[in-house]
Amino acid sequence: MMNIEEVLRYNPHTSGILNADDNDDNESQSTSKRQRLDNNPTVSLARDGHINSKDIEKLLAQTGIEHVNEIDSETLKRLVLQLERRQLKNQEMRIKHADNPTKFMDSECELFDIIKEIHVIATQPTLYDTAIQMNLVPQLLGLLSHENTDIACSVVALIQELTDLDDVDEIEQVGRLMDALIDGQITVALVANMERLDENVREESEGIYNSLAIIENLTDYQPELSKDVRPLILWLLRKLKSKSPIFSANKLYASEILSILLQNSSDNRTMVGTLNGIDILLHVLSYYKRHDPSTADEEEYVENLYDCLCCSLFMSSRNLELFIKAEGIELMVLILKEKRKKHSSTDVRVGALKLLSHCFSHVADDQIATQLITLADKFIEILGLRVLMPIFLRPNSIIGHGSGSRRRKQAALIDQIEEHALVIIVALLKFTSRPELRDRILNKFIEQNFVKTERLIELHLKYLERLRQFDDRNNYPSLSNQEDAEQLFLQRLNEGGLFILQLVDQVIVMISSNRWESSSSVEHSIKQRIHRLLNMHSNTDHIQVIKSIVTEYLDEKNGKDNRTQDEYLLKCTQSF
């Protein structure tokens, strides 16, 4: 297969023409052009020892073709017709001279040049309607399968520019182009092209990157992007699974695209499960059990992998079942357990805690409730409490060491860690099925002179004060508008800290309850300690506050899910 640089190097007056006997030369050229993509996602077309993009432009200029800075619709029509003619001519020459590449290299150069000329319309979206009417879209989609990958990659670069939504004022024109591309099954064409590209070749690696950029542009326009997306998801999973290299700019982009697709569509989440995606994502993450990401980009890549799994498990009992079978719980516990280097800056363990929190956050219909019982029992059986409770006690223990902006974000990260840990503890208290396993949870709040019970009270005071400060700042009169009232409630949950306060107070009433069918009567001593600690803050009736917080939480749910667990929680609250 010829590439455009071989075309441009052709000189019929020299002895350097490639032929079937030049195997050694071909091998040498192939080896010299295979260079790995560096850390910069925007890859240059230049290659050491080869003609670079400036040389190409200089040679093209010698043909007498002038680059047009701005064009009108008539000029665009001529360009599109010229593209069609040159494409047909190139096809004819390739068929006619299939065994003699030197015979069709001129037509290849002409085709490459006209594609380059059409780039000008990317700066003039007002011409997109004309381009669509002239059937430019099917021509470009057809060229994605051109035998010369340089031609295909140049088309990818063109489409990427055409679909880049930089200006909201242009969204109407760009939107019609997007619709035409989606109707033309562009994702299928892009995937078919990416499957033949070699990431170790710089130009082809750039082609992959630009293809993913097109897909991102399409998802910005149409978030669900469900049409013909199965081949794309399969390609993304294969890209993430590939062992060499462990990390690359294209792997980072692939993880971002997969995360976007999973966030926006339940069908895509189901598809990932059927394509063995849960197992693949866990396998990729397992590398980071003992290896720290080496760059900020690789750290972001790992975060994207966690996000993909979190999205995959959302409202999907099937994917949760696959996660359990793939020993996802065990892997997350091992990641949390693994000691990091003294000055490690990675937050890999925060992602593992977040994923566990998502596992235990499922709405418990009958099928999910059974899975949550399995999850809770397994988590305790594999000694997950030994990992979880130290994090609950000292949330900064799993935060990477950093400086500057990282330290400024630490407070928010600690809130997240406290939330994730509490979500897991609440689920364990609600769903653990056997008394001896429940005893293990209770004993954690007694050991070391009730230090974790004291930590609970500390968190109750912290988030109650945050909620009060929020309410003081937002002391609105009664809201007659239901939408405004709902918005304020959501703000109280998140910004005001009410959600975490609800979790804390649920734990407090459950570990204080005498309704545990426990083999040891430890809850009485826990309840005494909690009451004693709360009474030290006599300016507020904290016992009544806790009961009110949990009762309001149950009223808000109104029996929507977890009815058995909610009835148990209500009895615990009444007896607190």
N, C-alpha and C positions, 0 to 999 in steps of 0.2 A: 504494500500500500504506500502510495506517495504522500508526502506531506508538503505543505506550501513552501517551505524553505528549500526543499529539493527542487521544486518547480522553479523557484526564483534563481537558484544556482545554475540552472541548465544553460550550457553554452555549446552549441553544435559545432563550434570551431576547435574545441579541445577534445582531449581523449578521456575526459572525466565523465562521459555519459554512463549512467548505470545500466547494466544489463544483467541477464540471468546468471552470468558467470562471476559476478562481483560479490559473492557471498561474504568473503572476508571483510570487504569494505562496508557492506550493509551491517554486519555484526558490530563493527567498530563504531559506526554512526549510532546504532541503536543503544550501545552501551554508554557512549559519551553523552547522549541526551537524557538519560535516565537519572535525574537528580531529584532528591527528596524536597518536598515543599517545606519552606522554612516557617517560622512562627507567624509571619505576616500573612493574614488571610488573602490579601490582594497580591496575587502572584504576577510577576513580570513575565512577559512573553520572551524576554531575552534569554539566550542560552550561551554558556561559555563556548567559544570556538565556532559559533554559528552566526548566521545573519540575524540581527535583532530587529525589533519592530521599526526602529528608525531607518535601518537599511531597507526594510520592506517598503516603507513610505517613500523613500528616495527613489527606489526602483520603479514604484508605481507612478511617481511623478514624471519619470522619464517617458512614460507611455503617452504623455500629453493630456491626461485626464486631470481636470482641476477639481479640487474639493469645494463643495458648495456650502457656505455658512448658513444660508437660509433659502428655502425654496417655497414655491407655491404649489397648488394642487396639480397643475398641468405638468410641472417638473416631476412631481412625485409619480404621476401616472406613467411618465416616460421611464422613470427609474424602475418601477414595478414591471413594466413590460420588458425592459432590458434584462431584468433579473430572470424573467421567465425564459427569454430567448437564450440567455447564456447558460441557464440550467439545462435546457433541452440540448443545446449544442454540446455541453460537457457530457451528458448522458450518451449522446450519439457517438462522440469521439471515444468514450470509454468502452462502449460496446464494440466499435469498429476496430479499435487498436488495443484490445484487452491484454495482448501479450507484449505490447511495446509502449510503456508509460510515457516515453519521450514524445509520443505523438499527441497525447491529450494534455500535456502539462500547460500549454499556453491557454487552453480553455479553462483549466483549473485556476490559473492566475486571474483570468478575466472574471470568473465567478466570485473568487475571493474579493476582488476589487469592488464589484457592484454591491456586495453585501456590506462592505465597509462604507460605501457611499450612502447607503440607506440609513446608516446610523444618525444622519442629520435630523430625521423626523422625530427622534426622541426628545428634541428640544422644542418641538412644535406639535403638541398633542391635538391642536385644532385640525391637523391633517389625518388623525387616526381614522375618522369616518371614511375618508377617501381611500385610505389604505385597506380598510375592511371591504369596501365596495369593489376594489380592484383585486380582491382575493389574495392579498399579501399573506394573510395568516396561514391558509393551507400550503402555500409555497414554502414558507419558513418551516412549518411543521414537517413537510416532506424532506427538506434539506437536513433535518436532524438525523436522518438515517443515511446520509451521504457516506460513501466508502472512505473518503478522506476525513479523518477525525478533526483535522485542522479546520476544514470547512464547517463541520457540524458544531465545533466549539465556537467558531466565529458567529454562527447563527444564535447559539445560546447567549453569547455576550450581547448581541443585538436585542434579543427578546428581553433580557434582563434590564437593559436600559429603557426599553419601551414600557415595561410594566412597573417601573420604579415610581411609587406614589410619593413624590416629594411635596407636592403642592395640592392642598385640598380643593383649590379652585379647578384643578384639572381632573378631578375624580370622575366626572361624568364621561369625558372622552376616554379616559383610561379604563373606566368600568366597562364600556362597550367592547374595548379590545380584550379585556379580561374574559368577558362572556364568550367572545369568539374563540379564544384560546381554550377555555374550559370545554366548550362544545366540541372543539376539535381534538379532545382527549390529549391535551398537552402533557399531563402527568405520565401517561403511558409512554408517550414518545420520549420524554426526558429520561425516564427510567431505562428504557431500551437503549438509549445512547450512553447513559452512565455505566451500564453493565459492561460495556466494551472498553471503557476508558481506564487507563493505568494511572493510578495516583502517583506513582514514582516518576512519571513524565510531567514536567512542570506545566506545560500547556494543557494537558489533559486533566491534571489536578485542578487547574483554574476552571476548566469546563465543568467539573463536578461542583465546584464551589458556586459558580454562576447559576448552575441548574438549581441548586438548593436555594439560592437567592430568589430565583423566579418563583419557586414554590412558596417561599415566605411571602413574597408580594401577593401571590394568589390567596393565601390564607388571611392576609391583612384585608383583602377585599371581600372574601367569602370564607369566614372562619370555619364553617363546617367542612368545606371542601371534601364532600363524601363521594363524588363521582370518580369512579375508576381509581380509588386510592389504595386498593389492596396491593398491587405491585409495588407501589411506593413504600408502604409500610414494611413489606417484606425486604425491599432493598435497604431501607434504613436499619432494620434489625441485623441484616447481614453485614453492613458496614460497621456497626457497633461491635459485632462479634469478631470481626477480623482481628487476628493477633498482631499483625505487623503493618504499621507501627501500633504500639499500645495506645498512643494518643496522636492526633493530628488536628489541624484546623478544620478539615472536612468532617472528622468524627465529632468535633464540637458542634459544628453546624447541623450535622445529622441528628444529634441529641436534642438540639433546640427545636428542629422541625418536628420530630416525633412527639416531643412534649406538647407543642402547639396542637398537633392533630388529636392527641389524646384528651386535651382539655376541652376541646370543642365538640366532641362527638362520642356518644355512648356506643354507637356502632363501631367506631374505631377502637374503642377500649375492648369491646368484645373480640374484634378481629385480632388484636395483639395476643389475646389469650389463645385463640385458635392457631395462631402462627408460632406457638411456643415462645412468645415474646417474654413472658414472665421469667421463664428459666434462663433465657439469653441475658436479660437485664441483670438478673442476680449473678450470673456467671461473670459478666463484665465487672460488676461491683466487687466481686470477691477478690480481685487483684488488689484492691485498695484496703483490704483487711490489714495488710502489713506494709503497704507502700503508700507513702505520702504523695499527693500531686506535686509535681516539681515546679509548676508555674501557676499564675493566677487563672490563665485560660483553662488549664487542666482541672483546677479547683472548680471552675464553673461547669466544666464537663461532668464532673462527679455529681454536682448539685442537680444538673439536668437529668442524670440517670435516676437519682432519687425521685425527682419530680415525675418522671415517666412512670415509675412504679406506683407512686402515690395516686396518680391519675388513673392508672389501670385498675387499681383496687376500689376506686370510688363507685359505690352502689353496684358492685358486681360480685355476687356470691360465687360465681364460677371462677373468676380470677383469684378471689380470696382462697378458694379451695386449691387452686394450682399453686399459689404462693405457699400454702401450708405444706403441700406435697413436695415442693422443691426445697423444703427446709429453709425457707426465707427467715423464719423467726430465729432459728439457730444461727444463721449467718449474721443477722443484725446484732444479736447478743455477743457474738465473737468480735464483731467490729467495735462494739462499745467497750468490750473487755480489754482489747488490745492496747497496750501502753504505747504512747507516741514518743518521739524523740523529745528531748528536753526543750528545745527551742522550735518545735514544730508549729507551723502557722495554720495547719489544716483544720477545717471544721467538719471533716468526714463523719465524725461520730454524732454530730448534731443531726446530720441527714439520716443516720440510722435510727436515732430516737424519734425523729419526725415520722419516718416510715412506720415504725411500730405504733405510734400514736394513731396514724391513719388506719392501721389494721383494726385497732380496737374502737374506732369511731363509727363503725357501721351501724345503720339503723337496724334494729334487731327484730326482723320478722322471724317466723318459726325456723326457717332454714338458716338464716344468719345467726340466730341465737345459738343454735347447735354448734356452728363454727366458732363463735366467740367463746363458748364453753371449752371447746377443744383448744383454742388459742390460749385462754387463761390458764388452763391446767398445764399445758405444755410449757408455757413461759415459766411457771414456777418450778416445774419438774426439772428443767434444764438449768436451774439456778439463776434465772433471770433477775430475781430480786437482789442477788448479790451485786449485780451490775447497776440496776435501776436505783436502788435506795441511796447509794453514795452520790449519784447524780442529783437526786432529789434534795439531798442535804447540801451539796456544793455544786450548783449548776455550772459555775465557771470552770469546773475541772475538765470539761470536754470542749472548751473553747480554745482555738488555736492562739498561740502567742502572737501578738501583733503590736503595732504602734499607730499613732496618728488617728486616721479616720476609723481604723478597725476598733480602737479602744472607745471611740465615741459611739460606735454602734453596739458596744458590748451590753449596755443596759437593756436595749431592745432584744438582743439575742438571749439574755438571761430570762427575760419574760417568756420568750418562746419556749425555752428549755423547761421552765417551770410548768408551763401549760402542757407540753407534751408529756412530761413525767406524771402530772396529775391525771391526765386523760387515761393513761395506762393504769394507774393505781385505782381509779374509780371503776374501770372495767374489770379489773381483777377482783375487787370487792363484790361486784355485782354478779359476775359470771363464774367464778371459781366454784367447782361443783362438790369437792370433797372436804370434809371438816379438817383433815390433817393439813391440807394445802392452805385453807383459810387461817389455820393457826400460824403458819409461817408468815403470813402477812401481818397478823396482829403482833407477833413477836418482834417484828422489825420496829414497831412503834414503842416497844417496851425496852429493848436492849439499849445498852449504853446510857442507862438512867433517863430514858424517855426523850433522848435528844431529837428524834424525828417527830415525836409528838409536839415538842416545843417548836420545831421548825414549822409544823402545820399552823400553830397559833401565830407565829411570826408572819406567815404568808396571809393569814386571815386579816391581821391588822394592817399589813401593807396594802392589800387590795381593797379593803374597806375604806381606808383613808383616801386611796386614789379615786374610788367611786364618789365619795363625799365631795372631794375637790372638783370633780367633773360636774356633779349636780349643782354645786355652788356657782360654777362658771356658766352653767346653762339653766339658770333658774327661770324657765319660761312659765308663763301662765298656762292654764289648762289648754291643751291642744285639741281643737275641734276637728281638725283635718286628720283623718286616719293615716294618710300617707306620711304626714309630718310626725305623727306619734310613732309610727313604725320606724322611721328614719332615726328619731331620737333614741328609740330602744336599741337599735343596732349600734349606734354610737356608744351607748352605755355599755353594751356587751363588749365591744372591742376597745375603743379608746378609753372608756371609763373603767375597764378591768372587771366588769361584772361577770363575764364568762369564767374567768379564772377564779374569782371569788366563789361562784357557784360550785366549781369543782372542789375547792378547798373545803367548803362547808359540807359538801356531800361526804367527803372522806371523814370529816370530824364526826358527823352523826352516825355513820356506819360503823366506825371502829369503837364508838361509845355504846353501841346498842347491846342490850342483853338478849337479843333475838338470835344471836349466832348459835348454831348447833355445833358448838365447839367442844373439843375434848378437854379444854382447859378454860377456866373462868378468869381470863385475863382482861376481858373488856371492862369489868368493874373498876379495876385499878387504872385503866386508861381514862375512863370517864371521870374518875376522881381527879386525876392529874389535869385533864382538860379544864374542868370546872375551876380548879384552883388557879390555873394560869389565867383564865378569863376573868376571874373575880379580882385579879390584881389590877385590872383596868376598870375601876368602878365607875368611871365617868360615863360608861355606856353599858347597857344590859346586853352583853355580847351573846349570851345564851339565847335570848329572845331574837336578836338580830339573825343569828345563824338559822334558827327555826323558820324565820320569815323568809330568808333568802332561799332556802331549799323548798319551802312551800310554794313560793312564787314561781320558782323554776318548774315545779311539777304542774302548777296551774297553767303556765305558759305552754307546756307540752300538751296538756289536755288529753292524755292517754293516746297520743298519736302512735307511739311505738314503745317497745320495752315494757309492756304493761305489768308483767310479773315483777320485773325489777323495780318498777316505779311504786308498786304497792308495798314492796319490801322497804324501799327508801322512805316512803311516807310513814310507815310504822316506826322505823328507826328515828325519824324526826320527832314524832309525837312522844317517844319515850326518852328523848334527849334531855 
